[in-house]
Amino acid sequence: MPGWLRCGNRIGRGIWDSGPVPAALRIAVLGPVEVTLAGSPTTVAGTRLRRLLLRLAVDPGAVVGAGELTDAVWPEDRPADAGNALQTLVSRLRRAFGDTGAVLQLSGGYRLDLDPEDVDAVRFGRLAVAGHAALVSGDPSGAAEALREADRLWRGEPYLDAAGSDFAERAVARLVDVRLDALADLFQAELELDRAAEIVGRLEAVAADELLRERFTALLMSALAALGRTAEALAAYERLRRHLADELGVDPGPEVQARHLALLRGEPTPDQRRGPATNLRSEFTSFLGREAELERVSSLIAEHRLTTIVGPGGAGKTRLAGQAALPLADRLRSGVWMVELAPVGEAEGVPVAVLDALGARAARLMEPVNRDIPQRDSRQRLLTQLHDADCLLVMDNCEHLLEPAAQLIAEILARCPGVRVLATSREPLGIVGEALCVVPPLALPAEGADVASALGSPAVQLLVERASAVSADFAVDDATVADIVRVVRRLDGMPLAIELAAARLRLLPISEIAVRLGDRFRLLSGGNRAALPRHRTLRAVVEWSWDLLGDDERLLAERLAVFPAGATPPAAAEVCGRDGLDPADVPDLLLALADKSLLQPSGPGVRYRMLETIREYGVEQLVLRGEVTEVRDAHARYFRELVAEQDPLLRTADQLPALATFAAERENILVALRHLGDSGAVSEMLDMVLGLFWYWTLIGSHSEAAVWADFVLDATTGSHDPRRVLLEAGRVVTMVAGGADPDPDVNGPARGWQIWQPKLVEVVDKLVEVGSDWDHPMAQLMTPVLAYFAGDEDRGKVLADKVLADGDLWVRSALLTMRAGFAENYGAIDDMLADAQAGYEGFVQIGDRWGMASALSTRGVAHLMEGDHERAAADLHLALEYQQMIGATDDDLMLRMRIADLRWRAGDLDGALEEIRAARALRDGQPAYVERMWFLEATEASLVLASGRVDEAVALMTRLRAAIAGQGRDHPMYGHMAAILGATAATISAAAGDLDTASADLRLAYREGVPTHDQPVIAAVGVAIAGYFLALGDASRSARALGASARIRGSDNAGDPAVVDVRTRLLAVLASDVFDRLYADGKSLDLPAAIALLDPSA
């Protein structure tokens, strides 16, 4: 029997430990015989006695004749008095079984009287059947759970103690067949759960030994393909093919051949298929005339990691890219993502646009230091998100940001091996390894073509389809065909030009369009058009559209070109309605331009956007008119005033519409800020950037805030405006929130938060020095908060008291809420609850949902620590509702983890895991945001452990332990992450019986957690240490450590499942009065002594 078949995967678990209460008698025959009585092993001594037991166990509950039993026990030399000899053995077996009455003598023989599932072979068969049923019904998770349990039951060769006997050989043959089918089902379920890496080694061994069972080779091919090892998958097929040809003279079956064909075509195998993950839009018009280009692009994507579609504007590059990418959406594990660069006006916006496309710039709330804070700027965050992704990025319209786009793409390709890029641009990116597809015009009909010939041309087909959509009477017939051919030929087959011409058919007949083309676009009427730059053709189309406009329409279109994100009617009227254009006429003119396809309606609300190429042409015309600076000034002035108007609303009941306004106008606002900086408008740009900081804070866009803070600080160098000090403070906040290293040249243990604190002291000093000169909410809030962050609690209290005495209601409420978070850090639960309550009441009066969510979240945690689960649940669920209104996805994740904790405390493990799954669903189909996912996975691992699945919890924490080991110590939250993950890992290791690993985990958690001075974090480590001391057998030290943890935390936190677990196990070995005395002793210590008591190295 092959080695892989002799035993299953058993990690730290007994054969029957899944049952809550041990059965009176259990028998294991899948390997050397084992018998347990009431959970304790018992000896069945002697070969003959074991053979007797094994024969009875083949048919538990059935009567086995005396003759059959005699043959099983004495297959060759039967005793002279076989009946008495058999009765003697039965008596010995009964004595071995104690008083269970498990062996009954009935008419004609004996019966093993027990539940058949108390024999592991029977239980194995039932689990195999259940697993198969779950698999075929579409439940791979349920299938895997049943089949893994079945796999663990298989400890070695079945009926080993009866090897060679007829009854054993028959039973083994049947079991091995079931075993092989169950293994195949298990491998298939694991593949459907994306666990190819975990099974591929074992699957290789099975497939090599079982070549005649083709399903194993088919599954191996799928597993290897899923891991990117296509060549090895093809080699596995060839090995099977040769074996079958040599041994049987046949070819592999259809299932294996189908997988082989899928591999050759670069398609996913059946076990790999998933629903598509993509943001590609569904197209509502047909895709015409690009079959050859589509085939080429698809081929290039398969062969190269970077493919660029090159052609002039309006050639249909974007549509071609979308058509080529769409089939890959359900083949690539991480999907296909369209990145629209057209609205991006600055180099810094390129990585942000990619994050937007991936859905990774999720909003989050500002949190105190003990929360998980995003660490990287947009570029580094993006590279982290994509590091393990298997996806295609479609980078659309790279030409206006060619260098930064090319640099980012090159870095993604270098650092993210599973990512491919399909770019569109008017010129190549110029990156080594770039494959190009040049997009030509659509194929044209011959001059003088008749109706049938014309309809065979893709250019004519496009015109006909688009024209039919706007004019029900349009038709290609003998009367129109000449004009149709003339139009598409003179438009040079450019799709955008043809579509614009088709739009005009709402107002003009095709004959009139043909005439106007002849008058306006002389470049199409003669000469060597191939020698002309391709963009001239598109310019001709735009110029023609421009010439069709009235004077007021043309003037408005040119001025609208300065809006990169489109314009609302009020914005268009304010910026464009002057010097010859009446603002009152602007709304009607906008409708006219939209009707003529020069503007596209863009929601939500009433908003109009220009196509990229038309906007470029409009700016050129504005330059020629000599108005571009004046119009950009007006644009910047409007959006500076908009920011000044909307920023205060972010702190009122009108917060949601203000957030929507900022989101819709983001590109306009940033272009305006850039123009102010380029113009040297110091005061205006300081006002504008400070007005944006709270918006950036609410949505968690720390990297964007940092970029623009640096821009304004550079542009205002030498200015003594006190607002510049506030901006410098804001810049420091973004660095902390973004996880930046404050001094990369400094090495050694004083990393992260410890090195930040003196820098924060300097910032607070500057703020205090200038803070009395002007009244700004950011300054009032940041000054005391940064003092607390800097570790100067006394100074923070003095500054906070001043703000609480003089500040407005919003500032007071925000400060109280943040101070409540610091109170949690210091273990002052009463202060935490009081401040959170006061902050919440203030925010309710204001109507600020961000504030209410923040205060409720903090208050809910305080109730949780006090054991008031009902109030905690109400607060946390209401906070989640408010956060979802704001769109704070990452804060949803954190709240759901707290709600999972709450449900766990109530004993609802399934509900807690549902919350974890809901939190994970926020990231489905997206490359994961690593740090927050660590905390999520640590919570999940704890829940898995509480559910009794120790081996699964060990596997989860093994991955997390490796992750934290690779995390740089410069992250401000490194100490918090290392402490919490280390404590979780130690608890799981101790539960698995691996105390050496638990000890190492706890030494790391204690070493990194204590310098954070975050008392809830240190207390959590303390509870894990108390459990470790108990596992070592030192119950007294464990009880004192548990009390010391309560002292550090500031509450008993009696409902915490980790506390409950340690306390329950302690009361099982200590008298309650002894436990109470030891616990009180630990709790009575001062803070330094309590922390010292927890040292696992002491």
N, C-alpha and C positions, 0 to 999 in steps of 0.2 A: 504494500500500500504506500503511495507517495507520501513524503513527509508533510506536504501541505494538507493532506487529507486526514492525517492522524489527529490533528488538534485544531481547534478554532482559535479565535482571538479572545483571550481572557485576560483582562487587566484588573488585578486587585479585587476580584469578586469570587464568591463561592458559587457552587453549582446552583443552589436553590435560594440565593439570598434575595431574590425579587419578591418572595412572599412575605407578608407581614408577620405571620405566626408559623413556626416550624410545624410540619406535619408529624404525626406519631412515627411514621416509618417512610423513608424515601430510599429508593434504590437507583444507583447510577451504573449503567452498563456500557455507556459510550466511552470506553476506555477501561482501565483496570477497575474491577467491581468496587464500588463504594456504597456503604450503607450508613444512614444516619437515623438515630432515634431521638426524637424531640430536638432536633437540631445538632446533636452531638454524634460524632462518628463512632461506629461500633465495628468490631472485628468479626469477619467471617473467615475462620481459619480452616485451611485444608482445601486441596484442589477439588475433591469430590463434593464437599459441602457447597463450594462456590458454583460448581457445575449444576447442582440441584437448584440452587437459587436462580441461576441464569436461565435454566429451562422454564421454571415457573414464571420468570419475568418476561419471557417472550410473549406469553399470553396472560397478562395480569387480569384477574377476575374470571378466567375461564378454567374449567376442570381439565387437568392434564392426567391422562391415564397412568397407572402405575408402571405399565410396560414401557411407555415412552420415557418416563423419568428414569427407569432402570437403564434403558439404552443410553440416555444422556450422561448418566453418572459413570456407568461401566460400559463404554462402547466396545470393548474387546473381551475382557475376562469377567463374565458375570459371576457374582458369588453363588455358592451352592444354595443358600437360602436367601434369594434376592428380595423376597417380601419383607423378611425381618430386617435385613440389612438396610433396605430403603426406609423402613419405619424408624430405625435407629438414627439415620441421617436427618429425617424430618424432625425428630425430637431435638436433636442438636440445633437445627435451624430455628426451631421455636424458642429454645433457650437463648439463642443469640438475639432474637427479636424481642426478648423481654415478655411483658404481659400484653402485647398488642393483639394477640389472637389473629395474626396475619396469615397463618398457614392452617387451612381447614382441610379435614379429611371428609370426603363425600363419597357417595356411591361411585365406584369405578376409578377413584384417583384423588388428587389433591388440588387445592386452589389457593392462589395467592390473593388474599382478600384485602384489597386496598384500592383506593382511587387510581385508575390506570395512569393518570397524569403524575402520580408519585413515582412513576418509573420514567427516567429521563428520555428513553427512546420514544415513548408514547408522546411525551410533552414535545419532544423535538418534531415529531411528525405533525402534530397539531399546529405548532408555530410555523412550520414550512407551508402548510396549507393556507393558514391565515395570511402569511406574507405574500404568497402568490395571489390570493384573492385581492388583497389591497393593491398590489402592483397592477393587475389588469383593470382595476376599477379607477386607476388614475391617482392613487395615493402613494407616491414613492416614499414619503416620510413615514407613514404607518407601516409600509412594507419593510423598510429598512429597520425600523424598531423591532418588529417581530423576528425578522431574519437574523439580526445581530444577536438577539437573545438565543435563538436556535443555534447559532454558530458557537456561542460561548459554551453550550452544553456539550459540544463534541470535544472530548479531552484526549482521544486517542483511538486506537483500533477497537471497534465494538466487540463485545463478548470475548475479550482477549483471553480470559481464563478458561474458555471452552474452545480455544482455537483447534481446528481440525475436525470437530464433531459435525455431524450432518446438520443438526438443528441450528448450530451457530453459523455455519456457512450459508444456509438459506436466509437466516435473519440478517446477516451482514450484507449479503448481496442486495437484499431489498433496501436496507438502510443506506447503503452507498449510493444507490440510484436516487433515493430521495435527497440525500446529502448533495449530490451533484446538481440536481435541479434547484435546490434551495440556494446553493452557492451562486448559480447563474442568476437567479432572481435577485439575490443580494447585490451582486455586482451591478446588475442593471439599475436597481433602485439607487445605489450610490452614484452611479453615473448621472441619473436624472436629478440628483441633488448636488451636482457639480463637485463631487468628491473623487474625481479621477486620480488625483495625486495620492490620496490615501490608499487606494486599492490597486494601483497599477503593478506594484511589485509582486503582490500575491497573485494577481490575475495572470501575470506572465508565467509564473510557475504552474498554475493550473492549466492554462492553455497549452503549454509545452507537453504536459503529461497526458492531456485528454484531447489529442488532435482529432479523434473520431467524433467528439462532441463539438461540432462546428460552432455552436453558440458561444463557447468561451473565446474562440479566436475572433468572432464577430465583435464581442464586447471588448476584447483587448484592442482591436483596431479603433474602436470608438474612444477608448480611454487614452490611447496614445495620441490620437488626433486632437482630442480636447486639450492635451498638454503641449500641443504644437510639435509633436514628434511624428509628423506625417510619414517621413521616410521609414521609420521603424514600423509604423502601422502597415505600410505597403509590404515591408519585408515579412511581417507576420502572415499576411495573406499568401505571399509566395511560398512560405514554408508549408502552410497547410495545403496549398494547391499541389506542390510536389509530393507531399506525403500521400495524399489521396490518389494521385495518379500512379505512384509507385506501388501502393498497397492494394488499391481497389480498382484502379483504372477508371476513376470517375472524377468529375469536376466538383468544386465546392457548391453548396446549395445556394438557392436564390437570396437568402438573407445575407450571407457573407458576400456574395457577388454584388449586391446592392450597396453594401458599405464600401466595397472596393471601388465601385464606379463613382460613388459620392466623393471619395478621397481624390480620385483622379480629376474630378471636376472642381475640386476646391469647395464642395458643398458640405454642410454639416451632416453628420450621421444622424439616424433617427433618435439616438439617445441624447443628442446635443441640442435638439430644437427647443426654442423658447419663444414666447411672444416678443415681438420687436420692441426694443428700447430706442426711441428716436424722437427728435423734435421736427423731423421733416414734415412739411405741410402736405396735406392731400390736395392734389391738383384738380381743378374743376374744368380744365380744357385738355384736349388731346395733345399728345407729343408727336410731332410730325417731322419727317424728313431728316432725322438724325440717326438712322439705324446704324450706319457704318461707324459714326463717331461714338455712338453708345457702345458698340462692340469693342472698339479700340480702348476707350476709357476703362471699361470693365476688365479688359485683359491687362492693361497697365496697372490697375489697382491690385490685381492678383499677383503681379510679378514684381512690383516696386512698392516701397513704403511711402514715396512721395510722387504724386502725379499732379501736374498742373495743366489745366485747360486754359489755353491762351487764345485770345481773339479780341477784336474791338468791342467797345461797348455796344450793347444791343444785338450781339451775335447769338445770344441764347446760351451763354456759358452757365449761368446759374441753373437754368432748367435742365440742361444736359447733366450737370453735376448731381442734381437731385435725382434724376432718373437712374443714373449709374449707381448712386449710393443706396437707393431704397431697398433693393434685394438683399443687401448686406445687413439690414437692420435686425433680421431674425437669425442671422448666422453668427454674428459677433457677440460675444458674451456681454460686453459693455455697450453695445449699440452703435448707432450712427448719429452724429450731432452736427447740425448746421450752425455755423458761426457767421453771423451777418456783420461784416466789417464796414458796410456802407455808412452807417450812422456814426462811426467812431471817428473823431476828429483829431486825436492825439495818439502818439506812440504808446503812452502809458495805458491807453484804453484797450489795447489789443488783448493782453491776458485777461482783463476784466470781461471783455466780450466773450472770450472762450468760457470763462467761468459762468457767465450768464447763460450761455447755451447749455452747459452741463447742469444748470440749476444749482450751482454750488455757492452763489453769492446770496445764501439765505440770510434773512434778517435775524438778528438776535438782540437781546437786551443787554445794556451795560450791567455788569455784575461785579460784586466785590472780589477781592483777590483770591478768595478760596474757591472760586468757580473756574471752570475750564474756559480759557480765553483763546480765541484764534491766534495763531502764532506768526503767520507768514504774510508777507506782502502778496499781491495778486499773483505775481509770477511764480514764487516759490510754492504758494498754495496750489496753483494749477499743476505744477510738476509733481507735487505730492499726490494730488487727486488722480493723476493719470499714470502714476508709476506702475501699478499692477493692472491697468485697464487693458482690455482687448477691444478696441473700438476704432472707428473711422471718424476723423474730424473733417468736415467740409468747410474750408476757410474761403468764404465767398467775398469777392471784390477786394483783393489785396493791393491793387495798383497804387492807391493813394497813400498807402502805408507800407510800401514795398520793403524797405530796409527793416523796420521793427518786426513786421510780419515774418519776413524770411529768417531773422535771427531767432524769433520765438519758435518757429516751426523746426529749425535746425536743432534747437535745444530739446524740444519735445522728442524728436526722433532719436537724439543721442541718449536721452535719459529715460525714455519710456518705451521699452522694446516691443510692447504689444500694440502700439498706436500706429495707425497709418493716416496719411493726410492726403486729401484731395482738395487742391486749391484752384480758384479761378482768378485770373488776372489779365490785364492787357499786355503784360510782358512777363517773361520767365522770372522766377524768383532768384535764379542764379545760385542754387545750392547743389553741391556735389551729390550725384545720385538722382537728380530730378528727372522724371520722365515727362515728356511733353505730348499734348494732343492739341494741335492747331485746329481751331474751328473755322471752317470755310463758310461762305454764304450758302444758303439753301440752293439746291439745284434749280436751274431756271428752264423755262420752256424755250424752244427755238422761236426765233422771230417768224411771225406768220403762222404759228401753230394753230391747229383747229381745236375744237372743244375737247375731243377725246385726248389729244396729245397734251393740251394745256393742263387738263385735270390729272395727268400723270406726274406733273411737276410738284415737288414738295412746297415750293414758294407759292404756287397758285393754291394748293390745298390749304395752306395756312391762311391766305387771304380770304378764301371762300368760307372757311369755318368761322373766322372771327367776324367777317362781314355779315354772315347769316345770323349771328347772335344779336346784331344791332339793327338789322334791316330785314324784315320778314320777306320783302319782295326781291331781295338780291338773288341773282341766278347767273350761271355761266351758260350763255347760249351764243348763237351766231351773231347776235346784235352787240354783245358785251365782250366777247372773248378777245378781240383785238386790243381794247383798252385795258383789260385785265393783264394781258401779257405785257403790254407797254409799261404799266405801273410797276409790276414786280421786277421787270428787267431794269428799269431806271432806278429802282430802290436797291439794286444790286443784291437782291435776295436776303437782305438783313431782316431778321425776324422782328426786332423792335420797330423798324421803319415800316414794315408791312402792317404791323398791328396798329400803329398810329394812323396809317392811311385808312385802314378798315374802320377805325373809330370815326373818321370824317364822313364815312358813308351814312351816318345818321343825318347829315345835313346836305351833302353834295353827292350827285350821281358819279359813277365811276368815270364817265367821260370828262367831267369837269376836273376831277382829281388828276386824270392823265394830262389834261391841258396845263394845269398849274405846275405839275412836276416839270413839264417841258419849259415853262417860263422861269422857274426858280432854280433849278438844279442843273446848271449847264455842265457841271463836271461829270454828270452821268450821260451826257449826250454825245460825247466823243472823246478822243484822245486815248492814251494808254492808261486805263483806269488801274491796271495791276501795279503801276508804278507809284500810285498815290498812297499816302498813309491811310490805313484802314479807318482811323478815327474820322477822317474827312467824310466818309459815307454817313456815319451817324450824325456828324455835325450838320450835314445837308438836311437830314430828316428833321433835326431840331430847328434849324433855321426856317425850314418850310412851315413847321408848326408855329413858330414865332411870328412869321409873316402873316399868318391867318388871324392873329390877335388884333383886337382894337387897341388904340393907344393906351387907354387906362388899363386894359388887361395885360398888355406887355409890360407896362411900368410896374404893376403889382407883381407880376411873375418874376421880374428881375430882382425886385427888393425882397421877395420871399425867399430867394436863393440863399440868403444869409442864415436861414433857419435850418440847421442840420437835422433837427428832430421834428420838423413840421411845425405848424402854427395853428393856434386856435383863432377864431375870428377876432376876439378882443386884442390878442397879441399882434395879429396882422394889421389891424386898424391902427394900433398905437405906433408900431414901428414903421409901417409903410404909408400910412395915411397922412401925408404932408407934401408940400412942394409940388402941387399939381395934381394931387390925388386926395379927394374928399374922403375922410374916414367913414362917413355915413354910407359911401358907395362900396366899401370893401366887402361886406358880407355877400352882396349880390355878385360882385366880381369873382369872389372865391367860388361860388357856385358855377359861374360861367367857365372858369378855368378847369374845374373838376369835370364839367360836362365835356370839355374838349380834351380830356385825358392828360392834361398837363399837371394836374393835382390828383392825388389818390386819397379818398376818404380813409381815415385811420382812427380807430377807436381806442379806448372807450371815449364817449363824448364826441363833440363836433370838433374834428381836427383834420388838417390836410397836410399831406406830405408830397414832396416832389420826388420823381425818379432821380436817381443819382446823376445820370448824365445830363438831364435837363437842368438840374440845379447847378452843375458845373458851368453849363453854357450861360445860365442866368448871371452867375458871378462875373464871368468874362464880360458880359454886356454891361454890368454895373461898373466895372473898372473902366471900360471905354466911355461910359457916360460921366466918369469922374465922381461918382457918388459912393463908392464902396466904403471909404472911411466914415463918411457921414452916416450911412445906413448901419454900419457895424457899431458906431457909437450909440445910435438909437436902440439897436438890439441889446447892447450891453447895459444901457441905462434901464431899459424895460425889465430885464431879468434881474438886475441888481435890486430894483424896487420890488419885483416879485418875491425875491428871497427875503427881503426885509419885511414884507407883508406876511409871508407864509411861515417864517421861522417861529414867531410867537404862537401861531396857531397849533404848532406841534405840541405845545404844552397846555392845550385847552380841549374842550369837548369836540372841537373841529379838527382834531388830530388826523383822523382817517382821510378826509378829503385833502388835507394839506400834504399828507404822505403821498397820496395819489398824484397830486400836482407836481411835487418834486420828482417823482419817478417818471412822469410823462415828459417833463421839461429838462431832464438831467443833461442831455447832450447840449441843449441850448444854453443852459446855465453854465456849463463848463467852458463852452466856446466863448461866452460872454466874459467869464473870469479870465480866460487866456487873453482876450482882447484888452481888458483893463490892465493886465500886467504888461503886455507889450506896449501899451500907451503910457505907462508910468503913472497911472492914477492910484497913488499910494493909499489915500484915505478910502476911496471907493472899493479897492480890492480887499483891504482889511475888513471893511464892513461886510463885504459879500462872503468872504471865506469863513469869517466867524459866524455868519448867519447860516452857513451850511453845516457847521460842526455837529449840531444836535441831530440833524437829519442823518448824517453819516453814522452817528452813534446809535441811533434807533435801528438802522438797517444793518449795523455791524460792518460797514464798509471802511474798516480802519486803514486798509492799504490805500484806498482812494483819498481818504482824508490826509494821509501822510504825503502822498504825491503833491497834492495841491497846497498843503501847508508849506512844503519845501519850496514850491514854485513862488508863493507869495513872500516867504521869508527872503528868498534870493532877490526877488524884485524890489523889496523894500529895505535892502541892506543900507545901513547908515541912517535910517529913520529912527527917531526917538519917540515915536507914537507909542503910548502905553499899551495900546491894543496889540502891538507886536509881542509884548511879553506874554499876553494871554494866548496868542497864537503859538508861541514857543512852548507854553505849558500844554496846549492841546496836542502839539506834535509829540511831546513826551508820552502823553496818554496813548496816542496811537501806536507808538513803539512798544509800550508795555502790552497793550491789548493785542498787538500783532505778534507778540512773542519774540521781539527783536533782541539781539544780543547788544547790550549797551556799549560794550567795549571788547570787540573781537580779539584784540591783541593781548588781553589778560587771560592767563591760564591758571589752573588750579581749582581748588574746591569751592572758592567763593564765587559761584556762578549764579546766573539767573537772578532770583529775587534779591538775594543778599547784595549783589553789586548794584542793583537798581536803587536801593533805599537812599544812599547818600546823594544820588543825583536828584531824587525827588525832594530831598531837603532843600537843595539849591533852588529848585523851581518854586517851592512854597515861599522861600525868602523873597524871591522876586515878585511873586504875586502879592504878598503882604505889603511890599514896598510901594507898589503902584495901585493896589486895589482900592484905595480910598478916592482915587482920582475920577473914577467913573463907575457906573452901576450896570453890571452885566451879569445875567443869570449864570453864565458859565464860570465867571470868576468867583461869584459867591459860592457856588457849589464845589468847584474844583479845589479851592484853597484849603478848606478843612478836610475834604476827602483825601487829597494827596498827602496831607499831614498824617492822617491815619495810615494810609498806605506806606508812608515812610517809616512807620513804626513809632512815631512820636505821639503816643496816645494823649498825653497831657496837653500838648500844643493843639492837637486836633480838637480836644474838648473845648479849649478856650475859643478857638476860631469858630467852632460849631455853635457855641453858645451865643456868640455875637451875631451870626447869621440868623439863628433862631429868634433872636430878639428883634432884628431889623429887616430880615428878608421878606419877600412876598410869600403868598401861600404856597405857590408851586415850589419855590426854592426850599422853603421850610419842609414841605412834605417829602421832597426828593432827598433832602439831607437826612431826615429822620429814617426814611426807608433804608438808605445806604448805611447809616449808623447802626441800624438793626442788624445788618449783615456783619458789621464789625463786632457787635456784641456777641453774635454766634461764635465768631472766631475766638473771643476771649472767654467763652463759656458762661456768659451772663445772660441766661435764658429769660429771666424776668425783664431785664432791660430790652432784650431783643423783642419780646412780645409787646411791651409798652410802646416802643418806637415804631414798630411795624403797624400797630393799631392806629397810632396818631397819624402816621404817614398815609395810611389807607383812607382815613376819614377826610384828610385834606384833599386827596386825589379824587375821592367821590364827589366832594363839593365842586371841584374843578371840572370833572368829567374826563380826566386824562386816563385812557385805557392802559397805556404803558405803565403809568404810575400805579394804577390799581393792580395790574398783573404782578408788578414787582413786589408791592407791599403784601399782597395776598400770598404770593409764593413764600416770602420770608415768614409771614405769620403762620402759614400752614406748616412749615418746617418746625417752628417753635411749638405749635400744638402737638405735632408728631413726637417731638422729644419729651413733651410733658405727658404723653400717653393719651391725649384726647383725640382719638382717631376720627371721631365723627366730625369735629370741627376742622381737623386737618383735611379730610376728604372734601368738605365743602369749599374750603379756601383753594385747594390745589386745582380742583375741577373748574372753579370759576376763573382762576388765573389762566388756566389753559384756554378757556373761551376767549378771554381778552387778548391773549397772545395770538391766537389764530385770527382774530380780527385785524391785528397789526400785520400779520404775515411773518411772525418770528419763528421760522421753522426750527432753527437750532434750539431755541428756547422751548419749543414744543418737545423736543427730544429730552431735554433735561427735566422738564416737568413730568413727562411720561415715566421717566425713571423713578421720580419721587412717588408718583401714583402707583407704580409697580411695587415699590417698597411698602406703601400703605396697604395694598391688597395682600402682600406677603404677610404683613403683620396680622391681618385678619384671617390668615390661614388659607387664602385663596391663591394657591400656587399657579393654577391654570390661568386665572385672571391676571396674575402678575406677569406671566409669560406672554399673555395676549398684549399687554401694554408694551412689553419689550419688542414684540413683533410689530406693533403699530409704530413704535419709534423707528425701528429698522426700515419699515415701509416708506418712511420719509426719504430714504436714500436709495430705494429700489431703482435699479437701472442706471444709477449714477455711480461714478467712482467715489468711494467712500471718503468722508472727512475724518481723517485718521484719529486725532486725539479724542474727539467726542465719542467715536465708535469704540475706543478702548474702554471708556467708562461704561458704555452700553454693554459691551461684551463681558466686562467684569461682573456687572449686575446679572447678566444672563447666566454666567458660570455659577454664581452663588445660588441662583434659583434652580439650576440643573442639579447642583449638589443637594439642595434641600429636597429635591424630588427623588433622591436616591440613586441618581445616575452618576456615580462617582467617576467612572472611566471617561464619560463624556465631559464632565467638568474638568478633569485632569487635562484632557486634550485641548479644551478651550484655553486654559490658563498656560499651557505650554507655549501656545502661540503668542499670548499676551506677554508672557515673561520675556520672550525673544524680542518683542516689539519695544518694550520699555528699555531693554538692554541697549537697543540701537538708537534710543532717543538722546539727542544732545542735551547736556546739562545746562546749556545756556538759556533754555526756555524758562520764562518766569514761573511756570507752573510745574516744572520738573519734579520738585520735591513733593508736591501734592499728588502728582500722578504716580510717582514711584512708591509713595507711602500707601495709597489706597490699593493699587494693584498688587503690591507686595503683600499686604495684609490678606487680601482675597486669595492670592496664590498660596499663602502659607496655610490658611484654613483648609483649602482643598487638598494640599499635600498631606496635612496631618490626617484628614479623613481617609486618605488613601493609604495611610500607614507609612508614608515617606517622611519621617521626622527630620532627617538630615536636610532634605530640600526645604522643608518648612522652616528650619532654623536659618538657612541662608536667606530665604525670602524675608523673614522677620528682621534679620540684622540690617538688610537693605532698607526695609520700610521704616525702621526706627531711626537709622542713620540719616535718611533723607527727610523724614517727617518732622522730627523735632525742630530743626532750624526754621521750619516754616512758621512756627509759633501759632499755627492754626489749631486751636484746641480740639475741635470736632475731628479733625484728621488724626491728630495724635491719639485721641480717645479710641477711634476706630482701630488703629494699630494696636492699642492696648487691649482691646477685647480679643483680637486675634492672638496676642501674646498670652493672655489668660488661658485661652483654649490650648495653646501649645504647652504651657506649664502643666495643665491637667493631663495632656497626652503623655507627658514625661513621668506622670505619677505624683507630681508635687501639688496636691489639692490645696494645701494651705497657701502656698505662694500664688496659686491661680486665683483663689478667692480674694486675696489682698490686691492682686493686679486688677481684678474686675472692679473692686471698690475704688482703686486709684483712677481707673478710666472714668468712672462716674464723677470723681472730683475734677478731673481735667475737663470733661464735657460740660459740667455744670448741672447735670441731671442724671437720674438713674437710667433714663431711656429704656424703661422696663419692657416696652413692647417691641424693641428692636430684635428681630429674629436671631441675630448673632449673640446678643446678650442673653436672650431666653435660652438658647442652646447651651451656652456655657453654664449658666446658672442651673439649668435642669440637671446637667451631668454632674455638677458639683454637689447638688443636694442628694444625688444618688450615692455619694461616697462620704458625705459629711452630715453630721447631725445639724438640724436647722439652726440651733443656737450657736453651734461652732461656726457655721457659715456666716451667720449674722455678725458675730464678733469679728471674724477675719475681714469681712467686707467693710464693716464700719471702720476698722483699723486703717485699711487702705484709703477709704474715702475721707478720713480725717486729716490726711497728710496735707502739707502745703504744696503749692503747685510744683516747685522744683523737686521736692522729695517724691511726689507722686510720679513725675516723669522719670526720675531716676530708678524708681522701683520697677518700671517696665523694661528696663534695659535687658534684652535677651542674652547679651554677652556677659552680664554680671554673674 
